[in-house]
Amino acid sequence: MNLLALATGAFFGAISRFALSQWMKTVWKQDFPLATFLINVLGSFLLGLVIGSHLDSTWTLLLGTGFLGSFTTFSTFKLETLQLVQNQNRKTLVLYLGLSYLCGIGAAFLGIILA
């Protein structure tokens, strides 16, 4: 049952991230990687809600590990960070790193508090 919950969450999380990312890339054409930023901050907030809600282990696997684990994207965050370094886009790099960490931690904290 746990594997099914995990796999189901991961399936829908990956599809949701892909769809939202593709849509955001059609709307936002600037240097700042807004799609990944918003997905990761939203995912941090939602994970805070899941953890703060003290759900049973199956729901935590489905929503937290499965859905949000595949919805958020640390690897894309790091790739985009390296691309900003390679393009010598220092202002956007500092803004992206600073906002990603501050907003991500803040959103997770807010989710826990609201739960």
ABEGO torsion letter per residue (X at the ends): XAAAAAAAAAAAAAAAAAAAAAAAAAABABABBAAAAAAAAAAAAAAAAAAAAGBBAAAAAAAAAAAAAAABBAAAAAAAAAAAAAAGBAAAAAAAAAAAAAAAAAAAAAAAAAX
